[in-house]
Amino acid sequence: MLCWGNASYGQLGLGGIDEEIVTEPRRCDFFLNKNVRDVGCGRRHTVFVLDDGTVYTCGCSDLGQLGHDKGRTKPVQVGALDAQNIVAVSCGDSHTLALNDKGQVYSWGLAADGQIGVSGVEEFIRVPRNIKSLSEIQIVQVACGYHHSLALSKVSEVYAWGQNRYGQLGLGYDLKKESSPKQIKSLSGIPFLQIAAGGAHSFALTLSGAIFGWGRNKFGQLGLNDEADRYVPALLKSLRSQKIVYISCGEDHTAALTKEGGVFTFGAGGYGQLGHNSTNHEINPRKVFELMGSIVTQIACGRQHTLAFVPSSGRIYAFGLGGHGQLGSGSSCNRKSPFTVKGCWLSYSDFIQLPNNAEECYCVKKIFAGGDQSFAHYFNVQNCFPPEDFRICNHSRQICTVK
């Protein structure tokens, strides 16, 4: 695992290092010879799931978001989840959701807005709890906004809970917050491929590529050609012809990946996080032209930065806020258009021809971003497969469909 960005709370998992920021990818020795299944990045904490279903966390723990009381600068196992085989995680500002292989959801951290889905608890909880109201429902995906949460069930029902100040729950105007998961009835009967959540905005993407968005829209992050918040899901029509297959959300911006490997971004652009060589906000989805000519297969949004992975060269591109080193460019400058993350990156085809003792080159498996931190899970030469492609369905995390 390579990591870079804000290290001031230990959220990179590098141990007690002196630097507050890491400006270029650094190897995290904790993960040597371990396979990582998923990574969730919160504002100041990080959660890792290994292939054996165990969960490790590091970073800030002042609101219980690590799920344990132990050290915070190196990843420490969340003992309360020992008996669970966790397959996916997502992090909000200060809360975490974990999904097990049976479709049950566990949550911990800040609870003040109901975002952990367990009613009647104190301000935060330090030990993961099962969300009992979802226990009869098989969940296949979870997504955390800063103070709200989403879940997608096996039968394509979308559930939402937590803060609703901007309509991010999609449940209408009347609620200020909701501490128990509630189904978004207006999305009933639609086959969904993916759910995604930003700071205070939410998306659901259908199998056919239609996009529904709701919540905060102050910067145009819903892509609806205006800046009005939405309290119920609204159809994003401008990308209808593009066949969108994956969505990632930052604090106030959104990135969408097409079947052809193109990237569209919209929303807040003040730090260059949209990649259009400007700091303008965009209320309509706009193609990142500097990535054209390259097929992008993975995207990941941090708080105010964006990563894109191009397998033909093996390179990761970054743009947006760089003040905490999260762009991996070797400096803390912002970048308004895609810039290569530092490192000896190789494509899969070049990498498998290397001798077994080649140590300094990396073949990316999967990229992750959130908060002001970035991660790249890489292969070693002896155990190398083609990198993940977000345009191809992961069937274990999909709804039921008729073949």
N, C-alpha and C positions, 0 to 999 in steps of 0.2 A: 504494500500500500504506500502510495506517495501522498503527501499532504502539504498544503501551503495556505497562507492567510493569517488570520488573527489567532495568536496563541496565548493571549493574555489571561485566559481562564483555564488553560490546559485543554481546550477543545480539539486540538490537533492530535492529542494522544502521544506526544513525543516525550513525556516525562518532564522533570523539572528543569526545562531549558531556561536560559537567561533572556532570550529574545521575546519581545511581545509580538513581533510580526515575523513571519517567514515568507520571504519574497520570491523564492523559487522552490520547486518541488523537492521535498526531502523524504527519504525513506523512513517509514515508521517501523522500527525493528520488531515491535510487538507482534506484527502480523506476518513475520517471516514464516514460511511453510504453513500458513493458515489460509483457508479459502473463505473469502467474505461473500455472503449471500446478499446482504443489503446494508445500506448506510442511511441514517436519518440525521440531518443537520438542523439543529435549532439555532436560536439567536446566539446563545453562548454555550451550548452543549452539543455533543455528538453521540450517536448510538450506532453500534455495529452489530450485525447479526452474522454469525459464522455458519458454514454449511451444515454443521451438526445441530443447528437450531438454538445455540446458546447466544446470549445477549451481553454485550459489554458496553459500558458508557464512560465518558470522561467530560470534563469541563465544569461549568458552574453548577453548583448544587444547592443554591440558597433557597430554592422553591421546590425542592424534592425531585427535580427533573432527571436526576441520575438513577433513581430507583434504589439507591443504597447510600450508606453514610461513610463509605471508605474514601481512599485517596481519589483525587480528581484529575491529576495531570497525565496519568497513564490509564488506558482502558481497564476497567475492573468489572468482573462478571456480576450481573444482576441475579443474586441468589434466589430471589423470590420466584424467578421464572425457570428455575432448574428443571422442573418436571414438564415444561412445555417445549414443543418443537416450534420455535418462532420462524416464520417464513418472510415477514416483511415488517418494516417499521416506518413511522413518520413522526417528525418533530415540529411542534409549534414554537412560539416564542419561549415558553417555559413549561411545556407539557409534552408528553410522549404517548404514542399509541403503538402497540405491538399486536400483530396478527399471528395466530398459531395455525398449524396445518389442518385443524378441524374447523377453522372458520370462526374461532372465538377471538374477541378483542380484549386486550389488557391495557390499562391506562394508569398514568401517574404524573405527578408534578402539580403545577398551579391549577386550582379548581375554582377560582373566584368567579369566573364567568360561565361555569358549567361545562367547560371544554373537555373535562375528562369523562363526562357522561355518567357520573355517579352522584346521585342527588343526596343532599343533606350532609355533605362532608365539610370538614374544616377548610381553611383557605387553600391549603395544598396537602397532598399526600405523598409520602416518601416511598411507599411500598406498592408495587403494581397490584391493581385490583381488576378482576374480571368485570366487564360491563354486563351486568346480569340481564338488563332489558334486551340485549342483543343475543342472549345465549341460545335462543331457539331459532335464530336466523343464521344461515351460513354466509359469512362475510368473505369476499374475495379480495377487496382492496380497501385501504384506509388512506386518508390524506388530512394533514393538519394545516390550518391557517395559523396566524399568530395566536388568536384566542377562540378559534372555532375548529370543529372537526367534521369530517365527512366519512361515510362508509358506503361501499357498493356491495350488494348482496348477490348471491349466486343466481337469483331469479331477477336480477337487474333492478332492484329497488335501491334508491339513493336515500340515505339517512343523514341528518345533520343535527348538530348540537353545539352549544357554546354561545359566544357573544353574537348578537344580531344588530349591532349599532348601525351598520351600513347595509343590512339586508343579506349579509353573507351566508345566512342559513337557507335562503330561498323560500322561507315559510310565511312571507307577508310582512306587513308593517307593524302588526300589533305586538309582537314579542320584542322585549329588550334583550333577553337571553333565554336559553333553554338548556336545562341541565340533564335532560334525558333524551336519547336519540329519537328523532321524529322523522317519519318518512316524508319526503317531498312529493306530495300527491300529484302535483302538476307534471311530474316526470314519469308517472306510471305508464307501464306498457311499452316503453321505448328500450330497445336493446343497446346497452352502453358498453363501450370498450374500456374507458378510463375515466377516473375522477382526478381532479387536481385542485389545489388551494394555494392562494397567495397570502399576503398579509391580511387582507380583509375581503378578498374576492375569491370566487369559486367557479369551477368549470366541470361540465360533464360532456364527454365526447362519445358520439354514437358509433356503432360498428360501420355505418356508411359514411362517417366523416363529418356529420353535422355537429355543430358546437353550441351548447347552451351555457351561458354565463350569467352570474348574478353577484350582487354585493357592491363593494366600493368601486367607483368608476371616476374618481376625481381627476385622474390623469389619462383616462381613456383606456384603462387596462382591461376593459371588457371588449374593446374593439368594435363598439357599436356606433361609431361616428358622433358621439356626444360625450358629455362628462357627468351625466345624471346617474346616481346610484340606482341599482335595480333590486327590488325586494322579492321578486319572483324570477325564475329562470327566463332569459330572453335568448332567442335564436340569433346567432352571429351569422348574418347572411353573406358578408363579403368574402368569406373563405369557402363558400359552398362548392366552388368549382375546383378546389385545390386538393381534395382528398387528404385531409389532415389525419395523421395516425398517432400523434403524441403531443401532449401539452405540458409545459413546465412553467411555474409561476414564481416570480420574485415578490418582493414586498409590494410594489406598485407597478410591476411590468409583467408581461406575458410573452412566452416564446412558443411557437407551434412548428412542428416538424411535418413535412409532407411525405407522401409515399415515394416521391421522386428524390427525396433527400434535400429538399430546399427548406430554408428557415424563414419564417415570418415573425416579426416582433411588433409589439404595440404597448402603449402605456407610458409610464414615466421614463424620460430619457435624459434627465439632468446630469447624469454622470457618464453618459455614453453607453449605457447598458442595453440600448436597442441595436447598436452596431451600425448605425446609418451615417457615421462620420459627422454627427451633430449632437447637440444636447437638447434638441426639441422633444417635446412629448408628442406621441402619435395616437390619435383617437381612432385610426383605422389601421388594420394589419398592413405592414409594409415589408416587402422582401428584403433580406440582408444581401445586397448585391455583391458585396466583397467575398461572400462565400459561394457565389455562383461559379460553376465550373468545377466545384468539388461536391461530391455526394456526402452529405452529413447524415450520420446514422444514430447519433446520440446528442441530446441537448440537456443542459441542467442550469437552472437559475439559482443564484444566491440572492441575498437581500437586495443588492444593487449591482450585481454583476451576472454575466452569462457565459457559459462554456458551450463549445460545440466540438464534436469529435469527427474527424475525417479519416476513415480507415485506409484509403488508398495511399496516404502518406504516413499514417499512424499518428498524426499530429492532433493536439488539442489547441483550439483557438479560444481566446478569452477577450472580453471587452466589458467596459463599465468602470465602476469604482475600484480603485487599486490601492487606496490609502492604507489597507491592512495587509498588503501583499497578496490579496486573494486572486490576482490575475496571473501570478506565477511568472511575471516578466523579468524578475530580478530587481524591480524598482517598486516604488509605491505611487507611481503616476497613474492617473485615470487614462483609459483608452476609449476612443470614440468609435473605433472600427476594429474588426477582428485582428488579433495579434497572437503569434504562436507562443504558447507556454514553453518556458525554457526546459530543455532536456534532450537527450538523445532518443528521439522517438522513431520507431521502425514500424512499417506495415507488417501484418501477419506473414505475408509471403517472404519478405526479407528476413524477418526475425527467425523463422524456422530453419534458415540456412546458416545461422550463426553457430560457432562451436559451443559446446556445453559450458565452457567456463566464462562465456561472455557475461560480464556483470553490469556494465555501465549503460546498456541500452535497454529500452523498455517497449514492450508491446502492450498497449492498453486493452484491458478487459472491459472496464465500465467506469464512467465518470459520475461524480456526485458533487453537489454544491448546496449550500444553504448558509444562512447567516453571512459571515464574512470569511468563510472557510471553503476550501475546495479539496477534493480527493480524487485520486485515480488508482483504481485497482489494476495491477498489471500481472502479466504472466511471467514465469521463468521459462528458460529455454527447454527444460526437460518436460514441462507440463503445459504445452501451449495449444490453445484452440482459437478459432476465429473470434474476434471481439463481439460483444453483444450488439444486436441491431434493434433499436427501439421501434423500428417499423414492422418487426415480426412479432406476432402475438406470443406472450408467455401464457400457455394454456392453463396453467395451475392458478393463474390470477384472473381468469375470465369467467363471464357468466355462462350459464348453460345455453347451448345452441343446438338446434336440430341439424344433423348432418344429412 
